[in-house]
């Protein structure tokens, strides 16, 4: 969904992510390019201890009656995301509504808690903001930015491919966000155009932390979107933050060419994974800028110990690469560089960049008193009345 939707819910034709860890609403619909009905496995072991995540932003106290629900922005297995307007400051937000019963039934309690805690711990210009969370007897609610420009995925499909400077702009902002997350020991694990939202000013907001993991060392879980999986994930090996840099290489290739490097039109995961494990020799390379090709190759390095972003200088190698030579990183982080595309937004609550969903009068059921069997399972979600 969009970053402000806190779960960029898929527009038509998006790629499903795969894992038993999936907690976000952004379960993409299968697309004609690659239908993903991937069998999901969760093989994480106890993670190495990390420094506790600290809350970076004070959050407000909210209740459902603080908002006027406008429309649905996306739907998923656990609920839906709504565009809402605050009755108090008149600002627009996205509220992600998750059914507690469905979360428990699908064994997603710890992952839902994890997503909320990580969003509380991040505060960055290119990452979606969580303003608060609460629960009633039936549902969990997460109040997030409304990001009106829609998904980068939609813009890329409309454009077919991006010119080199445009791809560079978005890749640079993603690199800044990934480095920030990695400094907090967060592995994002689901980078793709569907999870990158465009704000009103054209700058990005990364959304959907349903796969993110707080982990100082290694993880095991097979999760992510097939085209974007690093070879060590496919081989069921331990992996670290470098899988995010690998995914950035895939993203750059997709932005420049219109398709991911190992794309399989028939969506055969067996063939796709074989090509990923074969590495760059299995790629048919378009005529990219030579520096772009060089950086992609450094990100797609099979050996994580030799992969850019995971070497002695960490993200410093990425920022210093010749493809990014003209990027002023400080100005970019401060959003002082004009974005290459400005979304056409008619008004503050314009959600025309998002697909229309049947409302089905779902919102009328929110806040209704029902027996609450699961309230104690989500202690970080403040309990409020209607």
C-alpha positions in Angstrom: 0.0 0.0 0.0 1.1 3.3 0.0 3.4 4.4 2.6 0.9 6.4 4.1 -1.4 3.6 3.8 1.1 2.0 5.9 0.8 -0.9 3.8 0.9 -0.1 0.2 -1.9 -2.2 -1.0 -1.4 -3.4 -4.4 -2.7 -1.8 -7.4 -3.6 -4.0 -10.2 -1.0 -6.4 -11.2 1.4 -6.5 -8.3 3.7 -9.2 -7.2 2.8 -11.2 -4.1 5.4 -11.5 -1.4 5.9 -14.9 0.1 6.4 -16.0 3.7 4.5 -17.1 6.7 5.8 -13.9 8.2 3.5 -11.8 6.0 1.7 -9.3 8.3 1.0 -6.4 6.1 -2.2 -5.9 4.1 -0.1 -5.5 0.9 -0.7 -9.0 -0.3 -0.3 -8.4 -4.0 -2.6 -9.8 -6.5 -0.9 -12.1 -8.9 0.1 -10.4 -12.1 0.4 -11.8 -15.6 4.2 -11.4 -15.4 4.6 -13.6 -12.3 1.8 -15.2 -10.3 3.1 -15.9 -6.9 1.4 -18.6 -5.0 4.7 -19.4 -3.4 4.7 -22.0 -0.7 5.7 -20.2 2.4 8.1 -21.4 5.0 9.3 -19.9 8.2 12.5 -21.4 9.4 13.8 -18.6 11.6 15.7 -19.7 14.6 16.2 -17.6 17.7 17.9 -14.4 16.5 21.1 -13.2 17.9 20.5 -10.6 20.6 20.2 -7.0 19.4 20.2 -3.7 21.2 16.6 -3.0 22.1 14.7 -0.8 19.7 14.1 2.7 21.1 10.9 4.7 20.4 12.0 7.6 18.2 8.7 9.5 18.2 6.2 10.2 20.8 2.8 8.8 19.6 -0.6 10.2 20.3 -3.6 8.6 22.0 -6.3 7.9 19.4 -9.6 6.3 19.2 -11.9 5.4 16.3 -14.2 8.3 17.1 -11.4 10.7 16.4 -11.7 10.0 12.6 -14.1 10.2 9.8 -13.6 7.2 7.5 -13.5 8.3 3.9 -12.8 5.2 1.7 -10.9 2.0 1.5 -7.4 2.2 0.1 -6.6 -1.5 0.1 -7.6 -4.9 1.5 -5.8 -8.0 2.7 -6.1 -11.2 4.7 -6.3 -9.5 8.1 -8.4 -6.4 7.3 -8.1 -3.3 5.2 -6.6 0.2 5.1 -8.8 3.3 5.1 -8.3 6.9 4.2 -9.5 8.9 7.2 -9.7 12.5 8.3 -9.0 13.6 11.8 -11.9 15.5 13.4 -9.4 17.5 15.4 -6.7 18.7 13.1 -8.5 18.0 9.8 -5.5 16.2 8.5 -5.8 13.0 6.4 -4.3 9.7 7.6 -4.3 6.1 6.6 -5.6 3.7 9.2 -4.7 0.0 8.9 -7.4 -2.1 10.5 -6.4 -5.7 11.4 -8.8 -8.4 12.8 -7.4 -9.8 16.1 -9.1 -13.1 15.5 -7.6 -13.5 12.0 -4.1 -12.5 13.2 -4.3 -15.1 16.0 -5.8 -17.8 13.8 -3.1 -17.3 11.2 -0.3 -17.2 13.8 0.8 -13.7 13.1 0.7 -12.3 16.6 4.5 -11.8 17.1 4.9 -10.5 13.6 2.2 -7.9 14.0 3.7 -6.8 17.3 7.1 -6.7 15.6 5.9 -4.5 12.8 4.4 -2.0 15.2 7.5 -1.8 17.4 9.8 -1.2 14.4 7.6 1.5 13.0 7.7 3.2 16.4 11.5 3.0 16.3 12.1 4.6 12.9 11.9 8.2 12.0 13.3 9.1 8.6 12.1 11.4 5.8 11.9 8.4 3.4 10.1 6.0 5.7 6.4 6.1 6.5 5.4 7.4 9.9 3.3 5.6 12.5 1.5 8.2 14.5 -0.2 5.9 17.0 -1.9 2.5 17.5 -4.9 1.3 19.5 -7.3 -1.6 19.7 -10.9 -2.3 20.6 -12.5 -5.6 21.3 -12.3 -6.9 17.7 -9.5 -5.0 15.9 -6.1 -3.4 15.9 -5.7 0.0 14.4 -2.5 1.7 13.2 -2.6 5.4 12.3 -0.1 6.2 9.6 0.8 8.8 7.0 -1.5 9.1 4.0 0.9 9.1 1.1 -1.1 10.5 -1.8 1.1 9.8 -4.8 0.6 6.1 -4.9 3.2 3.4 -5.6 6.4 3.7 -7.5 5.2 0.4 -9.1 2.3 2.2 -10.8 4.5 5.0 -12.1 7.1 2.5 -13.4 4.4 0.5 -15.2 3.0 3.6 -16.8 6.5 4.8 -17.9 7.6 1.3 -18.9 11.1 2.2 -17.8 12.9 5.2 -16.1 15.6 7.3 -17.7 19.0 6.9 -15.9 18.7 10.1 -13.8 15.2 9.2 -12.6 16.2 5.7 -11.5 19.2 7.2 -9.8 17.1 9.6 -7.9 14.8 6.9 -6.5 17.7 4.5 -5.9 19.6 7.1 -3.9 16.6 7.8 -1.6 16.1 4.1 -1.1 19.8 3.7 -0.2 19.6 6.4 2.4 16.5 4.7 4.0 18.2 1.3 3.9 21.3 2.6 5.6 19.2 4.2 8.3 17.4 1.0 9.0 20.6 -1.1 9.0 22.1 1.3 11.6 19.1 0.3 13.8 19.8 -3.4 13.1 16.6 -3.6 11.0 16.6 -5.8 7.9 13.8 -4.7 5.6 13.5 -7.8 3.4 10.8 -6.7 1.0 12.1 -4.0 -1.2 10.3 -3.6 -4.5 8.5 -0.8 -6.4 5.1 -1.8 -4.8 6.4 -0.9 -1.3 7.8 2.5 -2.3 5.2 5.2 -2.1 5.4 8.7 -3.6 4.6 11.6 -1.3 2.9 14.8 -2.5 6.3 16.3 -3.3 7.5 13.3 -5.3 9.9 12.0 -2.7 9.6 8.4 -1.5 8.2 6.8 1.6 9.0 3.2 2.1 6.0 1.4 3.5 5.1 -2.1 4.7 7.3 -3.4 7.4 5.5 -6.8 7.5 8.7 -8.6 6.6 11.2 -6.4 8.5 13.2 -8.0 11.3 15.2 -6.5 14.1 18.3 -8.6 14.0 22.0 -7.6 14.6 23.5 -10.6 12.9 21.8 -13.3 10.8 18.3 -14.5 9.9 17.0 -17.6 8.2 13.4 -17.0 7.2 12.5 -17.5 3.5 10.5 -14.4 2.9 10.3 -11.6 0.3 9.2 -11.3 -3.3 10.7 -14.1 -5.6 12.3 -11.7 -8.1 14.0 -9.9 -5.3 15.4 -12.8 -3.2 19.1 -13.0 -2.7 20.6 -16.4 -3.6 21.5 -17.1 0.0 17.9 -16.8 1.0 16.9 -19.3 -1.8 19.6 -21.6 -0.6 18.2 -21.6 2.9 21.4 -20.2 4.3 21.9 -17.7 7.0 21.8 -14.1 5.7 22.2 -10.6 7.0 21.4 -7.0 6.0 23.2 -7.4 2.7 20.1 -9.0 1.2 18.6 -5.5 1.2 21.5 -4.2 -0.9 21.1 -7.2 -3.3 17.4 -6.2 -3.6 18.4 -2.6 -4.4 20.5 -3.9 -7.3 17.4 -5.7 -8.6 15.3 -2.6 -8.1 17.8 -0.4 -10.1 17.7 -3.0 -12.9 13.9 -3.1 -12.9 13.6 0.7 -12.9 16.1 1.0 -15.9 14.7 -1.9 -18.0 11.1 -2.3 -16.9 11.5 -5.8 -15.6 13.7 -7.5 -12.9 17.0 -9.1 -14.1 15.9 -12.7 -13.8 12.3 -12.2 -14.9 10.4 -15.3 -15.9 7.2 -14.6 -17.9 5.7 -17.9 -16.9 6.3 -17.3 -13.2 8.1 -20.6 -12.7 9.7 -20.2 -9.4 12.0 -23.2 -10.1 13.4 -21.6 -13.2 13.5 -18.2 -11.6 15.5 -19.5 -8.6 17.8 -21.4 -10.8 18.6 -18.2 -12.7 19.1 -16.2 -9.5 21.5 -18.8 -8.2 23.3 -18.8 -11.5 23.9 -15.1 -11.0 24.6 -12.2 -13.5 25.7 -14.6 -16.3 22.0 -15.5 -16.6 21.0 -11.9 -17.2 20.3 -10.4 -20.7 21.7 -6.9 -20.2 20.2 -3.9 -21.9 22.5 -1.0 -22.8 22.6 0.7 -19.4 25.1 3.4 -18.4 28.3 1.5 -17.6 28.4 2.9 -14.0 24.8 1.7 -13.4 25.8 -1.8 -14.7 28.9 -1.8 -12.5 26.8 -0.9 -9.4 24.1 -3.5 -10.1 26.8 -6.2 -10.5 28.4 -5.2 -7.2 24.9 -5.5 -5.5 24.1 -8.8 -7.2 27.4 -10.3 -6.0 26.7 -13.9 -4.9 29.1 -13.9 -2.0 27.6 -11.6 0.6 31.1 -11.0 2.1 32.0 -9.3 -1.3 28.7 -7.5 -1.9 28.6 -3.7 -1.9 27.0 -2.3 1.2 28.4 -5.2 3.2 32.1 -4.5 2.9 34.5 -2.6 5.3 33.0 0.8 4.6 29.4 -0.4 4.6 27.0 2.0 2.9 29.9 4.4 2.3 30.9 2.3 -0.7 27.4 2.7 -2.1 27.3 6.5 -1.6 30.8 6.9 -3.1 30.1 4.8 -6.2 30.6 6.6 -9.6 27.0 6.1 -10.6 26.0 8.4 -7.7 28.8 10.9 -8.3 26.5 13.9 -8.8 24.2 13.1 -5.9 24.4 15.6 -3.0 23.4 13.3 -0.3 22.8 15.9 2.4 20.5 17.9 0.1 18.7 14.8 -1.0 18.0 13.7 2.6 16.6 17.1 3.4 14.4 16.9 0.3 16.0 20.0 -1.2 16.4 18.3 -4.6 13.3 18.5 -6.8 11.8 15.1 -7.5 11.7 14.0 -11.2 7.9 13.4 -11.0 5.3 15.4 -9.1 2.1 13.5 -8.5 -1.0 15.2 -9.7 -2.9 15.7 -6.5 -6.1 17.8 -6.6 -6.5 18.3 -2.9 -5.1 17.1 0.5 -7.3 14.0 0.6 -7.1 13.1 -3.1 -6.7 9.3 -3.2 -7.2 8.9 -7.0 -3.7 7.3 -7.2 -5.2 4.2 -5.4 -7.5 1.5 -6.7 -11.2 1.6 -5.8 -12.4 -1.2 -3.5 -16.0 -2.2 -2.6 -16.8 -0.7 0.8 -19.3 -3.4 1.8 -20.2 -1.3 4.8 -17.3 -2.8 6.7 -16.5 0.3 8.7 -19.9 0.2 10.3 -18.8 -2.8 12.3 -15.7 -1.2 13.8 -15.9 -0.4 17.4 -18.9 -2.6 18.1 -18.8 -4.4 21.4 -18.0 -8.1 21.0 -16.4 -10.7 23.2 -12.6 -10.0 23.3 -10.6 -13.2 23.6 -7.3 -11.7 22.4 -6.9 -8.2 24.0 -4.1 -9.2 26.3 -2.0 -10.6 23.3 -1.3 -7.1 22.0 -0.1 -5.0 24.9 1.6 -2.3 22.8 -1.8 -1.4 21.2 -3.5 1.0 23.6 -7.0 -0.2 24.6 -9.6 2.5 23.8 -13.3 2.7 23.7 -15.2 3.7 20.6 
